[in-house]
């Protein structure tokens, strides 16, 4: 099979490429240049491209660099900024997967005659045989599972995507890279948003691109203003950091942010907990078939969050997941990944929090 | 039908194979004649003699006197020395110096001049500079009226390349020189002849220029060596300080093997020029004609009669150059597009943008550059792969 493997310059995609070569595929590597600004080691610094290129040399496969900065700016960075301006907290990695890697790059790989696109994500695609649907499952390493950031993939993508390291644990991946003498074997994992420089942070990044507004902090216990924050656009629903303790001395969490009245509402863990999280109906995606109203499922609300059983409620403009016991609130713009209750490592779909 | 396992190297403008004359000439300077030519003993004298013989050969080929040839590490250093070395001596006291270059110069000229204009070359002694980038016509030739409008009494430096690296468009250096001498009598005139040197007679064409950049590996010499012709002995300040080599214009131990290979290649290239120009242009025309006959929606960015003989810059409507280059590569056809940035990603070509194209048009362009080793079979193979690739991309 002719396979194009997306190589970020990290160890996972390096080993993904190596696995495909070992399996006898006709492999080419591609590194995406996504961002021109300063950054650490994310997806597209010059040093990362050099690492990817070197690994491709070691594997004796062709390597290409694709400049997708314009598309990344328009379909990931600009919406990221616009969402924050509305006091929502998007997940740019998911949007990059949705709009760039598994859309533009996938399409490009098809035009270029490749049979499949591979990435170094820790998740598994189980190909459907005999008309059965392709499945997306959690990676073998529970600490590194990345099925959450791929949860928006559908049958069309899953049919053309290979995730070669999904059956390996991270230590196995590193061991394999060391055995092969790959330059990236000991490279640290990338952590943060690739286009935000860790020295400057989100505040500086967003502050350079929009006006940040101070907001008053209102406590659910006292019903009055208890403080202020310098920038409501940087406040995330559910966040605890940087908030004063409540009148009873307990920790406070953000319950909601209202950009119009410039108010941040906080409360105790119990006060802010939610039994129901609403999802935007037009953002719902399904790996195969849509869940019916009232179907049981398992919800995961962050990349490495704890999966919690829930009931899916199908609505019109808004759908929802309902929990038996209240859970910590999830910020608007974040993604809820849904897994099968009976086979809890199988992704069934995803939606963005309203 | 062409052999699908064949390879057609059509990127000679990026680099071209070394000539046998150069390889052979260089061999004894690895181990037999290895001494540092700056030394004062017999072994050093032997090495120094090789450097000076090379300098004389190169000077002759470029129509210069030997003392005018300053060896550098290549075209980029020659351009930087021309730009910043000139400005370091001609800026500082008094008003801002005016500098003019064409908008299609190579990054090795544009980038140091832009750095000087924003004050980033102060460490080299470059004072305040105002930079004008003169526009070009839709076929990529410097617009003489635009140039005339930007030069004047206070112009310190004018830089216009002999031929453009991307499109191959040959620039009217004679007319540029006449204009500069008339309107900007105090200006130093530099030409980056890196791309032109393999095919054009620089002894004649670059004669009116004060500074001329050349690079060995574009004409069959080794990488890592080039020269700047400096007509007026001390009109450039050094960028590199140290042992004072090259009459204190460029310190650093001589790349003896490199300059020997450079000289051998340049002498051979000049010797062959009339014959090679015709042969390569004929192959290039065959490719261009066949492409025009087999593929719709193709534009030659610069008409062939205005380019170097080996250049063919084509734009394919509706095709993305990144994708076309992958399919060409996978078909064994090695071509290129605009200059790559540090990461290797392609950026919209500033040359094509200066010609008035929009970014989408600029991203549809690919440069085929033929050279000394290009054969009829290369052209045939390239055509088969190219036709198939464009068809596939337009269908997809």
Interface residues (C-beta under 8 A of the other chain):
Chain A: X28 X31 X33 X44 X45 X46 X49 X53 X62 X64 X65 X66 X67 X69 X108 X110 X111 X112 X113
Chain B: X322 X323 X325 X326 X327 X329 X330 X340 X341 X342 X343 X344 X345 X346 X347 X392 X393 X396
